[in-house]
Amino acid sequence: MAIEASREAGGHGRIRLGMVGGGQGSFIGAVHRTAARIDDQFELTAGALASDSVRAKASAREFGIANDRAYSSFEEMAKAEAARPDGIEVVSIVTPNHLHGLVARAFLEAGIHVICDKPLTTTVAEAEELVELVRKTGKVFAVTYNYTGYPMVRQARAMVANGELGEIRLVQAEYLQDWLTERLEASGHKQAAWRTDPTRSGPGGCIGDIGTHAYNLACFVTGLQLDELLAQLSTFVSGRRLDDDVQILLKWKGGAKGMLWASQVAVGNENGLTLRVYGTKGGLEWVQENPNCLWFTRYGQPKQLLTRGGAGALVEAGRITRVPSGHPEGYLEGFATIYAEAARAIRAVQAGQAPDPAVIFPTVEDGLAGVKFIEAAVNSSASNGAWVRIR
């Protein structure tokens, strides 16, 4: 039941991990460092942790990184670590969005595997370049769409793949928050400032920050590919430069329809990510704020509550379950699953082998799909809600 990423392929030591971004005061940096430690597969050994060199050095000391491996820039770090016999084997990228592509390219070209926060990049062209570079280098590239690492999400995916819902007809995804209900970015709030700044966040605000999570989750569980969308991106807070509410109609290849609503101004919602999928034989519902449960209904039968580690749990959920049923697992463990799966893939590649087919994590191709979704939604909204085909 517990995750045990195989160590045979890449030796018996922990995988040497570097980090770009994520210094003192970074929410997501702390999440990634915690996730990397949970299954004991990684050791943080180097970092370019902040754009300010003083803060970068101070962060490195706090995180236990040796002074000579605390770098002032990601370019310096990639070059120096690639030259060391004990250099990092993988880098975690937790910068604002506009730097993802530049940093990823530098480390891939240095022969280093990559784990990157989402969205992959801020443009489709840059994302496509990364896809080609990953294919050329053969390096592992994971994108931390962390909700794909929840056991009951894996359960839902397996149930759809096994045909328990029949042919999929309807897919509804929503991700609701309220933390940007007021113009928090004007107060100097670091997280709000860069997420609402188009030069750092990219062309999408809410759509890129949380809408892409809801979209990725829908694709991951259903296995469907999006054909067209019609989007309305709204900015309700005066003075804000990017969208804070997103409402989208979806047409999936094969005929299924759907809707996606993402908002950061929906008062009373904290982290309301929900997925509902309905087919010809049944339906399911998963709510991230109660992540250890999955509702499933066969047509004409009473609704069933499936629980993580409980009766009816499938092997796909069990292989990433860490503790017995009734002991909650959630956000940090979901992130940790992505890191553990990436560790399995890295060790396989180091041994010249293909990863086990059971190993699943969002790839650079999934990252590209997310950027295409953002671009299409922005273009649709700019065209007064025209239907836009996903390219």
Secondary structure, DSSP 8 states (H G I E B T S, - for coil): -------TTT-SS-EEEEEEE--TT-HHHHHHHHHHHHTT-EEEEEEE--SSHHHHHHHHHHTT--GGGB-S-HHHHHHHHHHSTT--SEEEEES-GGGHHHHHHHHHHTT-EEEE-SSS-SSHHHHHHHHHHHHHH---EEE--GGGGSHHHHHHHHHHHTTTT-SEEEEEEEEE--TTSS-GGGGT-HHHHHHT-HHHH-S-SHIIIIIHHHHHHHHHHH---EEEEEEEEE--STT-SS-SEEEEEEEETTS-EEEEEEES--TT-SSEEEEEEEESSEEEEEETTSTTEEEEEETTS--EEEETTSTT--HHHHTT--S-TTS---HHHHHHHHHHHHHHHHHHHHTT----TT----BHHHHHHHHHHHHHHHHHHHTTS--EE--
